[in-house]
Amino acid sequence: MGNLKKILFAAEKRRWKGSRAARIALRTAHLLGFSVLFGGHWFGLPRAELLPWLYCTVFSGAGLIALELWAGFEWALQLAGGLVIVKLAILALIPLFWESRVPLLAAVLIIGSVGSHMPASLRHLLLLPVPMEKPGGQPK
């Protein structure tokens, strides 16, 4: 269990040379895809025309989540990760409440905007504390 904890909750975030560029590219694709998808639903475009934008949004979002988890699993336990889980839960309601998809998508947009622009001290707030170790093996 200790080795798994060290892998998931590393003392320092894992980064690679292109990680910032990858995050920027994925975030840009995600914003573009979601904005077209939201606008398309707002203006009543046919589902077939929105499908490529749905795929763009889903795959770029999955890429963003993967990068965050690779850097350190504690992201999933922070407010930022919690907000992503809330957004995914709201999105999962859309097939069940299709006629309410525009307000549900608007809620996701608002949560994403507020979450992205809140102070880092709140975004990185641990919702579930995890005992971490400093690089020398000492508890933080």
LODRENTOR-967326 format. One line per field, with one value per residue: residue number from 0; residue in three letters; z, y, x of N, C-alpha, C, O, CB in turn. Coordinates in pm, whole numbers. Glycine has a CB too. Layout:
N
num <- (NUM,...)
residu <- (ALA,...)
n_zz <- (Z,...)
n_yy <- (Y,...)
n_xx <- (X,...)
ca_zz <- (Z,...)
ca_yy <- (Y,...)
ca_xx <- (X,...)
c_zz <- (Z,...)
c_yy <- (Y,...)
c_xx <- (X,...)
o_zz <- (Z,...)
o_yy <- (Y,...)
o_xx <- (X,...)
cb_zz <- (Z,...)
cb_yy <- (Y,...)
cb_xx <- (X,...)
***
This chain:
140
num <- (0,1,2,3,4,5,6,7,8,9,10,11,12,13,14,15,16,17,18,19,20,21,22,23,24,25,26,27,28,29,30,31,32,33,34,35,36,37,38,39,40,41,42,43,44,45,46,47,48,49,50,51,52,53,54,55,56,57,58,59,60,61,62,63,64,65,66,67,68,69,70,71,72,73,74,75,76,77,78,79,80,81,82,83,84,85,86,87,88,89,90,91,92,93,94,95,96,97,98,99,100,101,102,103,104,105,106,107,108,109,110,111,112,113,114,115,116,117,118,119,120,121,122,123,124,125,126,127,128,129,130,131,132,133,134,135,136,137,138,139)
residu <- (MET,GLY,ASN,LEU,LYS,LYS,ILE,LEU,PHE,ALA,ALA,GLU,LYS,ARG,ARG,TRP,LYS,GLY,SER,ARG,ALA,ALA,ARG,ILE,ALA,LEU,ARG,THR,ALA,HIS,LEU,LEU,GLY,PHE,SER,VAL,LEU,PHE,GLY,GLY,HIS,TRP,PHE,GLY,LEU,PRO,ARG,ALA,GLU,LEU,LEU,PRO,TRP,LEU,TYR,CYS,THR,VAL,PHE,SER,GLY,ALA,GLY,LEU,ILE,ALA,LEU,GLU,LEU,TRP,ALA,GLY,PHE,GLU,TRP,ALA,LEU,GLN,LEU,ALA,GLY,GLY,LEU,VAL,ILE,VAL,LYS,LEU,ALA,ILE,LEU,ALA,LEU,ILE,PRO,LEU,PHE,TRP,GLU,SER,ARG,VAL,PRO,LEU,LEU,ALA,ALA,VAL,LEU,ILE,ILE,GLY,SER,VAL,GLY,SER,HIS,MET,PRO,ALA,SER,LEU,ARG,HIS,LEU,LEU,LEU,LEU,PRO,VAL,PRO,MET,GLU,LYS,PRO,GLY,GLY,GLN,PRO,LYS)
n_zz <- (0,70,-139,-356,-267,-271,-543,-643,-491,-517,-384,-517,-790,-1098,-1399,-1747,-2025,-2230,-2102,-2023,-2270,-2379,-2203,-2256,-2528,-2515,-2343,-2499,-2722,-2583,-2482,-2726,-2846,-2652,-2649,-2909,-2905,-2692,-2793,-3024,-2920,-2789,-3005,-3136,-3325,-3537,-3396,-3530,-3648,-3428,-3319,-3389,-3235,-2982,-2950,-2966,-2734,-2533,-2566,-2540,-2282,-2140,-2186,-2048,-1784,-1759,-1775,-1542,-1343,-1389,-1318,-1046,-818,-618,-715,-779,-533,-461,-459,-725,-876,-764,-858,-1129,-1120,-1032,-1256,-1450,-1345,-1375,-1655,-1713,-1661,-1879,-2101,-1970,-1910,-2151,-2262,-2093,-2147,-2225,-1998,-1821,-1949,-1935,-1660,-1623,-1770,-1615,-1366,-1451,-1536,-1300,-1134,-1269,-1241,-975,-672,-642,-394,-318,-535,-509,-266,-43,-37,76,305,254,383,308,186,215,-23,109,252,483,672,544)
n_yy <- (-120,120,172,214,443,621,636,736,969,1155,1317,1547,1725,1556,1641,1704,1801,1910,1950,2185,2308,2106,2111,2368,2343,2134,2254,2472,2340,2214,2429,2544,2329,2285,2535,2559,2334,2397,2638,2533,2364,2557,2706,2512,2325,2035,1708,1552,1739,1837,1633,1594,1802,1733,1503,1625,1781,1585,1418,1602,1693,1453,1418,1640,1572,1336,1437,1593,1396,1238,1413,1428,1252,1380,1593,1502,1499,1756,2078,2166,1924,1805,1976,1915,1654,1706,1851,1646,1474,1632,1651,1385,1369,1474,1301,1188,1401,1545,1764,1965,2024,2260,2445,2273,2242,2509,2536,2372,2518,2755,2657,2564,2803,2962,2790,2782,3040,3101,3180,3032,2918,2826,2658,2455,2351,2088,1852,1607,1525,1407,1232,1348,1318,1486,1540,1423,1215,1287,1365,1601)
n_xx <- (83,201,383,210,81,296,337,92,60,289,581,655,508,472,626,680,879,710,469,330,273,113,-104,-205,-275,-467,-655,-736,-851,-1055,-1210,-1290,-1432,-1637,-1764,-1871,-2036,-2215,-2327,-2442,-2641,-2789,-2889,-3029,-2920,-2895,-2834,-2641,-2470,-2343,-2198,-1913,-1805,-1878,-1720,-1466,-1473,-1505,-1276,-1063,-1113,-1081,-810,-706,-777,-629,-365,-358,-395,-171,32,-9,-202,-335,-476,-731,-848,-864,-1032,-1049,-1042,-1267,-1468,-1460,-1556,-1817,-1908,-1897,-2090,-2321,-2323,-2373,-2640,-2769,-2857,-3078,-3240,-3306,-3446,-3377,-3118,-2978,-2986,-2848,-2598,-2524,-2492,-2267,-2081,-2070,-1975,-1726,-1603,-1600,-1454,-1208,-1114,-1102,-918,-591,-544,-793,-866,-675,-735,-750,-999,-1025,-800,-469,-203,111,449,762,1030,1259,1153,1024,727,489)
ca_zz <- (0,77,-272,-437,-218,-321,-687,-664,-422,-517,-304,-609,-911,-1215,-1517,-1858,-2096,-2307,-2030,-2028,-2406,-2395,-2128,-2330,-2650,-2477,-2290,-2613,-2794,-2496,-2484,-2859,-2862,-2565,-2687,-3027,-2860,-2615,-2886,-3113,-2846,-2764,-3128,-3187,-3439,-3532,-3320,-3618,-3668,-3301,-3278,-3386,-3127,-2861,-2944,-2936,-2593,-2449,-2573,-2483,-2138,-2088,-2189,-1938,-1661,-1757,-1741,-1400,-1261,-1407,-1239,-906,-795,-519,-788,-771,-399,-442,-506,-872,-920,-721,-950,-1253,-1093,-1031,-1395,-1517,-1296,-1442,-1794,-1720,-1653,-2004,-2173,-1895,-1910,-2278,-2284,-2003,-2175,-2231,-1863,-1763,-2009,-1880,-1524,-1640,-1813,-1501,-1270,-1510,-1536,-1162,-1086,-1333,-1206,-830,-627,-636,-259,-317,-636,-461,-134,-34,20,158,331,232,437,203,233,145,-97,197,324,603,651,521)
ca_yy <- (0,235,201,272,579,702,655,823,1097,1183,1434,1661,1701,1508,1728,1672,1924,1966,1941,2313,2323,2009,2163,2483,2292,2062,2349,2548,2250,2189,2549,2556,2224,2307,2656,2527,2239,2471,2726,2450,2325,2681,2746,2400,2254,1890,1631,1505,1849,1864,1516,1614,1894,1652,1422,1717,1819,1467,1371,1703,1689,1333,1446,1731,1494,1244,1515,1631,1277,1196,1504,1392,1211,1466,1682,1446,1524,1901,2141,2167,1791,1786,2049,1837,1542,1763,1879,1518,1426,1711,1610,1252,1387,1527,1205,1163,1525,1604,1894,2061,2020,2393,2491,2186,2283,2642,2513,2320,2632,2845,2589,2564,2939,3001,2705,2818,3174,3123,3183,2902,2862,2752,2551,2347,2311,1945,1818,1491,1534,1290,1256,1353,1320,1573,1459,1350,1111,1343,1408,1745)
ca_xx <- (0,290,438,103,61,407,317,-24,76,433,620,656,431,547,617,769,915,600,341,258,220,4,-220,-260,-339,-589,-754,-788,-943,-1170,-1294,-1350,-1532,-1753,-1839,-1951,-2138,-2314,-2398,-2524,-2762,-2864,-2958,-3107,-2862,-2917,-2734,-2533,-2375,-2274,-2122,-1767,-1770,-1889,-1597,-1356,-1486,-1484,-1137,-973,-1136,-1015,-667,-675,-786,-514,-245,-364,-374,-32,116,-28,-340,-401,-567,-866,-898,-868,-1155,-1047,-1083,-1406,-1556,-1467,-1647,-1952,-1943,-1923,-2219,-2425,-2326,-2435,-2786,-2825,-2942,-3201,-3319,-3264,-3509,-3312,-2974,-2916,-2953,-2746,-2471,-2491,-2440,-2131,-1999,-2052,-1887,-1591,-1549,-1572,-1345,-1081,-1071,-1094,-778,-523,-559,-919,-859,-590,-780,-775,-1130,-993,-657,-386,-69,212,588,855,1128,1350,1083,964,589,468)
c_zz <- (0,-58,-363,-397,-269,-470,-711,-607,-408,-438,-390,-732,-1023,-1332,-1624,-1942,-2169,-2234,-2034,-2166,-2430,-2324,-2204,-2454,-2617,-2424,-2402,-2692,-2713,-2496,-2619,-2877,-2779,-2607,-2811,-2990,-2786,-2707,-2981,-3045,-2821,-2886,-3199,-3310,-3426,-3461,-3407,-3641,-3543,-3258,-3281,-3272,-2991,-2843,-2907,-2787,-2501,-2448,-2516,-2331,-2073,-2085,-2076,-1803,-1650,-1720,-1594,-1310,-1272,-1323,-1090,-876,-694,-585,-776,-634,-365,-494,-658,-929,-883,-812,-1084,-1235,-1091,-1175,-1471,-1473,-1362,-1588,-1812,-1712,-1786,-2083,-2102,-1900,-2035,-2299,-2195,-2030,-2177,-2091,-1794,-1818,-1956,-1739,-1530,-1679,-1696,-1398,-1322,-1506,-1395,-1109,-1143,-1285,-1056,-787,-616,-499,-245,-415,-584,-320,-134,33,111,184,312,293,327,266,150,72,-10,276,453,575,630,636)
c_yy <- (126,273,264,416,672,730,756,963,1127,1310,1561,1625,1653,1603,1671,1797,1988,1970,2072,2336,2228,2057,2279,2436,2220,2157,2432,2465,2227,2309,2568,2455,2250,2430,2632,2433,2311,2562,2649,2403,2446,2718,2630,2331,2104,1818,1591,1614,1877,1749,1535,1704,1826,1567,1508,1752,1702,1427,1474,1708,1568,1352,1538,1657,1402,1318,1554,1511,1226,1282,1472,1367,1302,1565,1633,1473,1673,1954,2140,2033,1762,1857,1977,1719,1590,1792,1750,1459,1501,1669,1473,1259,1426,1423,1178,1283,1606,1743,2004,2071,2158,2448,2403,2220,2420,2627,2462,2433,2726,2784,2591,2701,2983,2920,2743,2952,3201,3123,3042,2837,2785,2635,2430,2302,2162,1921,1697,1493,1400,1319,1244,1351,1421,1485,1378,1239,1157,1381,1558,1806)
c_xx <- (86,347,333,78,172,393,205,-3,225,462,621,574,521,521,708,781,797,467,262,196,103,-121,-286,-334,-470,-696,-817,-887,-1070,-1266,-1363,-1462,-1656,-1833,-1924,-2065,-2250,-2396,-2488,-2651,-2850,-2949,-3027,-3052,-2889,-2802,-2615,-2428,-2292,-2183,-1970,-1722,-1784,-1764,-1476,-1356,-1453,-1336,-1039,-990,-1071,-863,-625,-677,-665,-385,-244,-336,-230,61,107,-174,-411,-496,-712,-930,-905,-1001,-1161,-1094,-1227,-1505,-1568,-1561,-1791,-1997,-1975,-2057,-2334,-2437,-2391,-2587,-2849,-2906,-3075,-3297,-3286,-3324,-3448,-3162,-2909,-2889,-2847,-2607,-2427,-2435,-2295,-2037,-1969,-1957,-1743,-1527,-1511,-1454,-1210,-1027,-1071,-948,-720,-539,-690,-917,-783,-625,-811,-910,-1117,-843,-587,-251,35,350,667,955,1222,1284,1019,819,582,391)
o_zz <- (-62,-89,-438,-482,-306,-517,-790,-668,-297,-428,-340,-774,-1041,-1358,-1594,-1930,-2170,-2296,-2047,-2177,-2494,-2378,-2213,-2483,-2683,-2456,-2400,-2726,-2769,-2508,-2624,-2918,-2828,-2601,-2818,-3037,-2813,-2701,-3013,-3107,-2831,-2873,-3310,-3393,-3316,-3465,-3361,-3652,-3551,-3170,-3185,-3217,-2897,-2734,-2825,-2722,-2403,-2342,-2451,-2258,-1965,-1992,-2015,-1719,-1543,-1641,-1529,-1213,-1175,-1264,-1017,-907,-686,-520,-764,-621,-256,-565,-715,-1020,-961,-841,-1145,-1325,-1143,-1211,-1549,-1554,-1399,-1640,-1913,-1751,-1804,-2128,-2168,-1894,-2026,-2350,-2222,-1946,-2134,-2066,-1718,-1742,-1936,-1702,-1451,-1627,-1680,-1348,-1246,-1476,-1373,-1046,-1073,-1288,-1014,-859,-584,-488,-167,-381,-610,-261,-216,146,211,92,349,259,261,385,31,103,-51,358,527,464,690,635)
o_yy <- (226,391,357,502,786,836,849,1062,1124,1399,1669,1509,1703,1640,1599,1889,2110,1992,2070,2377,2265,2046,2287,2484,2242,2141,2458,2512,2222,2293,2603,2490,2237,2428,2679,2449,2288,2564,2693,2403,2438,2755,2646,2283,2053,1863,1596,1584,1935,1766,1498,1685,1857,1561,1467,1752,1718,1405,1436,1725,1579,1306,1517,1677,1390,1268,1549,1523,1176,1232,1487,1449,1301,1616,1714,1470,1711,1885,2117,2029,1701,1804,1978,1687,1522,1762,1746,1401,1440,1653,1448,1165,1412,1456,1148,1266,1721,1831,2122,2120,2171,2494,2454,2226,2444,2696,2505,2443,2772,2853,2617,2713,3034,2976,2737,2975,3313,3071,2946,2715,2689,2525,2316,2222,2114,1965,1685,1466,1294,1419,1140,1378,1439,1366,1269,1174,1075,1426,1634,1926)
o_xx <- (51,359,363,56,146,433,220,-42,279,377,591,571,632,407,802,700,785,363,139,81,5,-231,-409,-444,-572,-814,-937,-996,-1180,-1387,-1481,-1572,-1768,-1956,-2038,-2177,-2368,-2519,-2598,-2758,-2973,-3066,-3077,-3129,-2905,-2687,-2501,-2309,-2184,-2099,-1903,-1614,-1711,-1708,-1393,-1252,-1380,-1278,-941,-892,-1013,-796,-520,-590,-605,-305,-139,-262,-174,157,205,-260,-534,-587,-804,-1053,-946,-1074,-1268,-1177,-1301,-1612,-1675,-1639,-1880,-2111,-2071,-2129,-2435,-2548,-2457,-2655,-2970,-3016,-3175,-3419,-3243,-3255,-3466,-3087,-2795,-2778,-2765,-2510,-2308,-2340,-2211,-1926,-1855,-1867,-1649,-1408,-1402,-1364,-1109,-906,-1043,-862,-791,-546,-698,-960,-821,-552,-890,-932,-1188,-766,-638,-188,45,366,641,965,1262,1349,964,788,659,364)
cb_zz <- (121,173,-337,-422,-64,-293,-757,-602,-283,-662,-241,-649,-954,-1252,-1484,-1943,-2196,-2431,-1886,-1993,-2510,-2341,-1987,-2369,-2725,-2372,-2187,-2704,-2824,-2352,-2451,-2968,-2826,-2420,-2713,-3138,-2770,-2505,-2966,-3160,-2712,-2728,-3221,-3218,-3448,-3675,-3261,-3753,-3709,-3192,-3365,-3518,-3132,-2867,-3079,-3021,-2564,-2496,-2716,-2545,-2109,-2174,-2322,-1936,-1656,-1895,-1829,-1365,-1301,-1555,-1264,-814,-747,-438,-937,-798,-297,-513,-452,-924,-861,-580,-972,-1295,-958,-946,-1466,-1488,-1144,-1432,-1851,-1607,-1549,-2092,-2191,-1751,-1782,-2392,-2256,-1857,-2307,-2310,-1777,-1791,-2162,-1878,-1449,-1747,-1926,-1435,-1245,-1653,-1595,-1072,-1119,-1483,-1273,-753,-492,-670,-155,-350,-764,-465,-92,45,-92,89,472,79,551,113,224,243,-186,291,353,653,769,388)
cb_yy <- (1,208,73,189,582,633,521,761,1095,1197,1413,1700,1829,1360,1876,1551,1894,1888,1901,2430,2298,1871,2208,2582,2196,1956,2443,2595,2115,2159,2672,2537,2090,2321,2773,2464,2131,2555,2808,2330,2258,2798,2810,2447,2280,1833,1506,1460,1975,1892,1399,1674,2020,1563,1351,1845,1870,1350,1338,1843,1689,1209,1508,1848,1412,1176,1640,1691,1167,1202,1650,1503,1068,1541,1692,1296,1453,1970,2285,2200,1685,1836,2192,1788,1474,1893,1955,1418,1440,1863,1607,1164,1493,1580,1074,1130,1609,1514,1884,2023,1952,2491,2495,2038,2286,2734,2411,2207,2709,2877,2443,2515,3037,2980,2562,2823,3272,3013,3255,2918,2974,2845,2602,2390,2393,1874,1790,1357,1585,1255,1157,1479,1178,1672,1547,1445,1000,1465,1368,1769)
cb_xx <- (-94,402,492,-27,57,541,285,-147,7,486,758,801,356,506,655,718,1026,583,366,352,331,45,-177,-146,-244,-557,-688,-673,-874,-1123,-1210,-1243,-1474,-1707,-1741,-1863,-2075,-2246,-2300,-2445,-2725,-2767,-2862,-3242,-2709,-2933,-2798,-2590,-2450,-2376,-2159,-1722,-1858,-2015,-1572,-1366,-1627,-1570,-1101,-1000,-1285,-1052,-629,-776,-917,-498,-237,-502,-471,8,74,26,-345,-297,-526,-863,-811,-749,-1166,-906,-991,-1423,-1504,-1325,-1612,-1957,-1829,-1809,-2226,-2394,-2185,-2381,-2818,-2713,-2867,-3168,-3292,-3304,-3660,-3336,-2950,-3008,-3079,-2779,-2481,-2617,-2529,-2128,-2071,-2187,-1933,-1597,-1651,-1697,-1374,-1099,-1158,-1174,-768,-374,-552,-1036,-794,-446,-905,-663,-1232,-1037,-633,-374,-39,195,653,928,1209,1414,1176,1045,501,393)
***
